[in-house]
Amino acid sequence: MDGRSEAGRGGSAMTFGQWLGILALGAALVLLWNLRGSLVLLFAALVTAQALCTLVGLVKQRLGAPRGLAVLVTLALLLLLLVVISTVIVPPFVEEFGELLVKLPAAALSLLNLVRQGLAAGSQMLYGSHDPNIAWLRDGLLQPGSAALPGAAPDLAGGLVRLLGLAGNLGTGLLQLVFVLAVALMITAQPTAYREVAVLLVPSFYRRRFRQVLVHCGEALSAWMVGVAISSVCVGSLAALGLWLLGVNLVAANAVLAGLLNVIPNIGPTLSTVFPMAVALLDAPWKAVAVLALYVAVQNLESYLITPSVMHHQLRLLPGLTLAAQLVFTVLFGPLGLLLALPLAVCLQVLLRDVLIHDVLDPWKRQRLKEPS
C-alpha cells in the first residue's frame, strides 16, 4: 500500500515537473517575443561584427600583424573609404536621386496618359468613338483634384504631424544604428571571448560541438557577404553600362540603386526597375520597355551565371528557404527583418544542417537501423 502511495506521489511529482517545464517554456517564448526588436538589432550587430572580422582577418593575413593592429588598420581603411564615398559618390547620387524622385509624379502622369489613350483607341476600335461602357473608366483616370495626381490642396496640420513622426523615426533609427555599430566594434575587438559566452549558454556535453557550429555559422556568413558584394557590384556595373547605351538619364543613381537593392532578392530587383523605367518613360515609351528588358536580362545573368560562379565555393541558399525567410522575418521583425532575412536564413540553414540533421536525426537513424527487428 505504501509502495503504491509512493509511486503515485512520484508520478504526481513528475507530472508537476512537466507542467512546470511547459510553463517555463511558455514564459521564455513570451519574453523572446517581447524582446524581438532588441534581438534583431543584436543579430544585426553580429552580422556587422562578422563582416568586420572578415576584413580584419584579411588585413591580418596580408600584413602578418597582431589582431589589435589589424583591427586599427581595418577601421582606418573603412573610415578613409567612408570619407571618399561621402565626398565623391554621395553628393552626385543625392542630387540625381532627388531629381529622380521629382520626376516620378510626371512619369506616373505620363503612364496614365498612355493608358487613357490606349483605352480610347481600344474603345474606338471595338465599340466606336462614343461608347458609354468604357468612357467612365477612361475619363475617370485623370480627374482634376485626384489624390494620386499633383495639385491637391496641402494639409498643413497633417504634414506637420507626418514631419514630427519622421523626425522621431530618424532619431530612433540613429540610436539603433549607434547601438549596432558599438556592439559590432566590441565583438570585433574580442570575438573569441564573446563566442565563449554564447557557448556557456548550452549544456556542458554539447559545448565543444556548439563551438564548431558557431564557427561554421561565421564562415557561412562571411562567404555569403563576399559573394553578395561581388554580385551587387556586377549588377550595378551592368545596369550602368546598359542605361548609358540606351541614353537614359540619371545613370549613376539608378546603377547604385540596382547594386544596393540586389542584396534583397526577389523584392529588391523589382523595386530597382521602377526608377529607371520612370525616367525612361519621360523620354519615350520604347525606352521604358527597353529598360525593362535590360533589367530582366541583367537579373537572369546574375541568377544563372554570376551568382553560381561567385558562390561556387560558398554557401548556396535554397530558393524556397530564401523566400520563406523573407516572408516570415518581415512579418515578425518588420523592414529590418526583410534586410536581415538572408543572413538569418544562412545561419538557419547551417543550424538545421549541423544540429538537427547531423547531431539529432542521423544518430537516431543509425540507432534505429542497429535495433533488432
Residue pairs with C-beta under 8 A, 6 or more apart in sequence:
32 39
36 332
36 333
37 333
40 333
40 336
40 337
40 340
41 176
41 179
41 180
41 336
42 183
43 340
43 343
43 344
44 180
44 336
44 340
45 179
45 180
45 181
45 183
45 184
45 187
46 184
46 187
47 221
47 225
47 340
47 343
48 180
48 181
48 184
49 183
49 184
49 185
49 187
49 188
49 191
50 218
50 221
50 222
50 225
51 222
51 225
52 74
52 184
52 185
52 188
53 187
53 188
53 191
53 218
53 222
54 222
54 225
54 226
55 74
55 77
55 78
56 67
56 70
56 71
56 74
56 188
57 70
59 65
59 70
59 73
59 74
59 77
60 66
60 67
60 70
63 69
63 70
63 73
65 73
68 189
71 188
71 189
89 256
92 252
93 252
93 253
93 256
96 250
96 252
96 253
97 253
97 257
99 250
99 253
100 250
100 253
100 254
100 275
100 278
100 279
103 278
103 279
103 282
104 275
104 278
105 149
105 150
106 282
107 277
107 278
107 279
107 281
107 282
108 148
108 149
108 278
109 149
109 150
110 281
110 282
111 281
112 141
112 142
112 149
113 142
114 285
115 141
116 138
116 141
116 142
119 134
119 137
119 138
119 141
120 138
122 134
123 129
123 131
123 134
123 135
123 138
124 131
127 133
127 134
142 149
144 151
145 151
145 152
146 152
186 194
187 194
195 211
195 214
196 211
198 214
199 207
199 210
199 211
199 214
200 207
202 210
209 359
212 354
213 350
213 351
213 354
213 355
216 350
216 354
217 346
217 347
217 350
217 351
220 315
220 346
220 347
220 349
220 350
221 343
221 346
221 347
223 311
223 313
223 314
223 315
224 314
224 315
224 317
224 342
224 343
224 346
225 343
226 314
227 307
227 310
227 311
227 314
228 262
228 263
228 342
230 306
230 310
231 262
231 302
231 306
231 307
231 310
232 259
232 260
232 262
232 263
233 259
234 302
234 306
235 258
235 259
235 262
235 298
235 299
235 302
235 306
236 255
236 256
236 258
236 259
236 260
236 262
237 255
237 259
238 298
238 301
238 302
239 254
239 255
239 258
239 259
239 272
239 276
239 294
239 295
239 298
240 251
240 252
240 254
240 255
242 294
242 297
242 298
243 251
243 254
243 255
243 276
243 291
243 294
244 251
246 280
246 287
246 290
246 291
246 294
247 283
247 287
248 254
248 276
248 279
248 280
248 283
248 287
248 291
249 279
249 283
250 276
250 279
253 275
254 272
254 275
254 276
254 279
257 272
257 275
258 269
258 272
258 295
258 298
260 268
261 268
261 269
261 271
261 272
262 268
262 269
262 272
262 302
263 339
263 342
264 326
264 338
264 339
264 341
264 342
265 322
265 326
265 342
266 322
266 323
266 326
267 326
267 338
269 295
269 299
272 295
273 291
273 292
273 295
276 291
276 295
277 288
277 291
277 292
278 288
280 287
280 288
280 290
280 291
281 287
281 288
315 346
315 349
315 350
317 342
317 345
317 346
317 349
318 349
321 345
321 348
321 349
322 341
322 342
322 345
325 341
325 342
325 344
325 345
325 348
326 338
326 341
329 337
329 338
329 340
329 341
329 344
330 337
330 338
330 341
331 337
333 340
337 344
